[in-house]
Amino acid sequence: MSRSAEPYCIEGDDLVLRVRVTPGARSEGFDGVADGPNGVRLLKLKVRPKAQDGAANAAVVAALAAAFGRPRSSITLESGMAARVKTLRIAGDADAAAARAKELSAP
């Protein structure tokens, strides 16, 4: 994935989103953007479950499904299964998903 001023890119009809997850947080929700490795922008997301037995990953998928108004089955964790920085694919209607991602990225 190339450098971008946004934490996402469009690939075909899908949106590929880069997220920095904080598991075990006291409160849940999106928290703006951060600079990741190599200057890549990341959407920050806090989830309550700790990173045990896939609970935090499931919470990330659930949070994205709710935020983007999509079924959980349309969201795929592509990389970062055991890391805080994750790449997820949101299938279908990339333009609408990009607009929503832009809203979530706003300070």
C-alpha angles and dihedrals in degrees: 000000000000128000114280138177086228128060091237144050134198119243111183107305093339134087117223110205129193113210135184107209127204106198122197092031121161091230131029129226149079116305109189124264137309136194112254134188115322092009094295113154117235131195107230117227129179120203130181101223116088120239095266128124092349094298094129092048090051089050091051091053091046092049092050092046090053095043094048097037092238133130115260089242090067092061120079127187102224101177141356099055091157098025136081092235110070137177115213132183120217108199123222137012096037094180094059091043091050091052090051092046089053090053092050091049094055115109 
